[in-house]
Amino acid sequence: MNIQFVDLKKQFQLLEPDIRQAIDRVLEHGKFIMGPEVGRLETELARFVGTRHAITCASGTCALVMALMAYNVGPGDAVLTSPFTFIATAEAISLVGATPVFVDIDPRTFNLDPHLLRDAADRVLEQGRLCPVGLIPVDLFGLPADYRAIMPLAAEKCLFVLEDAAQSFGGRYYGRLTGSLGQVAATSFFPAKPLGCYGDGGAVFTDDDALAAHIRSIRVHGEGQDKYHNVRVGLNGRMDSIQAATLSVKLAAFTKELETRQSIARRYTQGLSAYVETPRIPDGVTSAWAQYSILTDRRDQVQAELQAVGIPTAVYYPKPLHLQEAYAHLGLGPGSFPVAEAISRRILSLPMHPYLEDDEIDFIIAHVIKAVET
C-alpha cells in the first residue's frame, strides 16, 4: 500500500478544478499581495470561527508574534506555556524579547495542566526577575486545552490568554470553535495542518476591535493611514493572494473533512485501545485531529514494524522544549517537567488525513497490534 502520513495529493485531485480557477483569477488580476482574496478569506474565517475579526498573515509563527507585539510584550515579561509543543510557541515569546515559563502537561490530554498554573505564576512573582503577563495554552494535536479552568485563573492573575490553535483549527470546546477561546488566538495554515494552504500562512482571531486594528497595523510594518505612514514598529506579515484563494476553496470542503477525521479517529480507537494508550477526548470537547497519537512503551519497535511495511509515522515531540539547546540558558534539565519528558519517550503519531481508505486504516491497525504483540 502507498499510505501517506498526510495526503495532500488526493485532496488536490478532488478540489483541483476549483483551486486552479481560484489561482488563475489571481494570476489574471495580478494583485499578488493582499489582493481581494485576502479580505474575502478573512470574512469567511471570522464567520467560521465565530469571532469579529480574522487577520491573515504569513505563518502561524507570525500570528503568535503579532499577537504578542499587540500586547506590548517584551523584555522583563514572562509568558507561561507548555514545554510539549513545536518550538514556534516558545520561539514567538523569545522573539519579542520576553521569557517563556514552562508548565507541565496533563498526561491524558498532553495539553498544559491548568492545576499547575497558579503555582507557576506565583513562583515567577516570588523570584522577582520577571513579570508574568500572559499565557499561551496550546491545543495540541487538535484538542482544545481546558479553557474552563484556564480562563478564570488567568483573569485572577491578570494574564491575557493567547490561544495557540495552530493544530486545532476546526476543533470545538463546549460548542465554541477553536480560535474563539482566548482573548486572542493564532492558527497556522501550514500545508499539513487540518486546514492548510500551499505554502506558509496563518491567522489571528479576536473580538477586540482595538487589538485587531493594532495587529493589522503590525502586519504591514506598523502602518497608519498608509504604508508610508508608520505609527509603530511592525513587520512584514502579509498573506499572499494565492494562498488566500487556495484556502477559500479548501474551507468550503473543510466541514466534511472534519467529519471524516472524526470517523477515522473512532476506527483507530476502537481497533487499538486494547493494545496501546489511545487519545482521550474529554466530554464536551471535539478534536480537529491534526494528529492521532498513541502511547506505547514499545514505540521504537512499533515504528520499525510500520516502516517495514510502508506505513509512515512521526514522533511529536522527541524532546520537550526545556531540553532543547535553544533554551539551555533557562537552566532546566531533565526532571524539570516529568510528564512532558515521559510522554516524549512513548508517543507515536499515525497517519491521519481525511482521505485514508478503510483498508488502509485496517492495515495500519493490524500492524500496530502485530508490533505490540510480537
Summary of the structure (lengths in Angstrom):
residues: 374
radius of gyration: 20.7
end to end distance: 22.0
largest distance: 67.1
contacts: 1328
relative contact order: 0.17
helix: 45%
strand: 16%
